[in-house]
Amino acid sequence: MLRINESSPIPIYLQIVEEIRLMILGKTFATDDRLPSIRQIAADLKVNPNTVAKAFQELENRGLIYFRRGQGAFVAKISEEDQKMRIIEDLNRKFGQVIKSAMEMGLGHDEIKKLFEKALISCEIKEGN
């Protein structure tokens, strides 16, 4: 269910945070759903349980999960407005990375804009079928 890339420069705990965050925002996990235990995730990913615990702490700090003593971690209630804002922030970050890469490859603003417009039209056509 969760994936990590051991060769990535991104720390493993942050990869776990991002994977679970995307699952929550993508509604794989609903409000008040119990997350797999720290031990279970650690065993599945073959990582130290302290790494998963650190990821869970970060998710709690971000307001995405909460803990019930003796019961584990659960998905926190996120308003639709907050969820939409988080999705937009995530997309802005991803678009920024793509734009930066395109500019580093020598493309200008107009060329990049045309690429995004073409991709959007392509998605609209696929969605319409």
C-alpha positions, 0 to 999 in steps of 0.5 A, spaced: 500 500 500 505 504 501 511 505 497 518 508 499 524 509 494 530 507 498 535 511 493 531 518 494 534 523 497 528 525 501 528 522 508 524 515 508 519 518 514 517 524 509 516 519 504 511 515 508 508 522 510 507 524 503 504 517 501 499 517 507 497 524 506 496 523 499 491 517 501 488 521 506 487 527 501 485 522 495 480 519 500 483 512 500 482 513 508 476 517 510 475 521 517 476 517 523 479 511 519 484 507 523 491 507 520 495 501 520 499 500 526 506 503 526 509 496 527 505 493 521 507 499 516 514 498 519 514 491 517 511 492 510 516 497 508 522 493 512 524 500 516 525 501 523 518 503 527 521 509 530 522 512 522 514 510 522 513 513 529 516 520 526 512 520 520 506 519 524 508 525 529 509 529 523 502 527 520 499 529 527 503 536 527 500 537 520 493 536 523 491 530 518 491 524 524 490 523 531 491 518 536 487 514 541 491 512 547 491 504 546 487 504 539 492 507 534 492 513 529 486 515 526 484 520 520 482 527 522 476 530 520 478 535 514 473 540 512 472 540 504 475 547 504 481 545 507 482 539 503 481 543 497 486 548 499 491 542 501 490 539 494 491 546 490 497 547 494 500 540 492 498 541 485 502 548 485 508 545 488 508 540 483 506 545 477 512 549 480 517 543 479 515 542 472 515 549 470 522 549 473 524 543 469 522 546 463 525 553 464 532 549 465 531 545 459 530 552 455 523 553 454 520 560 455 513 562 458 509 561 452 512 554 450 510 552 457 503 555 457 502 552 450 504 545 453 499 546 459 493 548 455 495 542 450 495 537 456 489 540 459 485 539 452 488 532 452 485 531 459 478 534 457 478 529 451 479 523 454 474 525 460 469 526 455 469 519 452 
